[in-house]
Amino acid sequence: MTSTTFHIGGDLGVLRLGFGAMHLPTGPAVDRQASLAVARRAVELGVTLIDTAHLYGGGANEELLAQALHPYPDELLITTKVGVARSASSGEWGLDGRPAVLRAQVEQALRRLRVERIELLQLHRIDPETPLADQLGTLRDLQTEGKIGRIGLSEVTVTELDQAREIIDVASVQNRYNLLDREHEPVLTACEAAGIAFLPWRPVAAGASGAQVEIASVAAEIGATPTQVALAWLLGHSPVILPIPGTTRIDHLEENLAAADLHLLPAQRERLDRLPEQA
């Protein structure tokens, strides 16, 4: 039977099907109230893993989650990401893993999320212009100071993961991955071998799952939606996968989370396994 839980870093237990907050509007009035309602409903439905980032509105998404959910339930993990910053001159977002920037973004996240410690902090991308040891060393220092509990990475190769593990204990990896896009299968395999949580962003190929004949056929057979089939496939594909589908609507949220209760027959899973991978 597929396990519904995973212990990130070996000790931080969460339900495997989480929620990605990236798409929640952070503006005023009606949009904000709708976003607050979605975040609260996610927790009501049992979600214990919510993903956000400094990049999402320059911290506005973190503030939104704090407004919606603080004080947080003991079992709730809100993980955020740092390492992407807006240029003061151009206003454009870009990779920035300089130690001072990483430290400042962690401090800002602590304030915005209203916590004293971020239990899982992920490096949004490795900055090729800054030595990896400096980037991860800064996060390790913040971990030593008690401001970070566990450190994760995002969009890394197997080689980069190996290099990072020589510097820090890697608790999670967040790469793009879904039923129709398995480019990072080698990274998933490496995470499996090391017991590292794998959080696939874009866990459902937008628009493609419903159009794919085999997925639609399996969905019809079990009375589910193609999106639910895609999420159920992820949960059964590897015990370290923690999907974080996002949405701005409560009905879609409820649909996504219901995928945790779907059971794919071995023959159905084999059909889905054979789908062509897309880069």
C-alpha positions, 0 to 999 in steps of 0.5 A: 500500500502507498504510504500517505506520509513522509519524514523530511530529513528523517524526522519531519513528518508531513502528508505527502500530498501538499499545496503550492501557494505560488499562484495565489493572488496577493492583491487587495480586496476580493482576490486576497480574500479568495486566496486566504480562503483557499489557504485555510481550506487546504489546512482544513482538509489536512494539508501539512506541507505548503510551499512558497518562495521569496520570488512569489511577489517578493515575499508577498506570498509569504505574508499572505500565508501568515495572514491566513494561517498564523498561528500555525497548527503544530503539524503544518510545515510552510517551506520557502525558497531564497536565492532569486532577487530583483535587480535594483537597476533593471527591476528584473528578477535573476539568480542571486546566491551571494551570502548577504542576499541569502541571509537577508532573504531568510531574515525577511522570510522569518519576519513575514512568516512570523516564525523564529525558525524555518523548518525547511528552507530551499535554495531556489536555484544554484547561482553559477556566479557565486561559489556553491560552497559560499551559497550552501555555507551561508545556509549552513551557518543560518542552520547552526544559528537556529534560523533554519531547520533543514536545507533543500535545493531546487532545479539541480542535476545529479552532479549538483546534488552530489556536490551539495551533499559534500557540504550540507545534509540535503533534506529535499529537492524541488525539480520540475517533474510530472507524468508527461515530463520525466527529464529529472528521473535520474535526480528522483532516483538519486533522492530515492537512494538517499531518502531525500524528499522530492517535491515536483513542481508543476506536478500536473502538465498544464492542459496536457493531462486531459488531452492525453488519451491514455490518461483520459482513458484511465480517468474514465475507468476509475471515475476520476479526472485526468488531473487526479490520475496524474497526481495519483500516479506520482504518489505511487511512482516513488515513496519520496515524491511529495507533490505540491499542486497549486490552484486559486480555487477551492473546488480544484483544491478539493479535487486535487487532494482527493487524488490521495484516495485514488487506487490505480490498478497495476495494469493501469499504472503500467499503461501510464508508465509507458507514456512517452517522456517529454523534455 
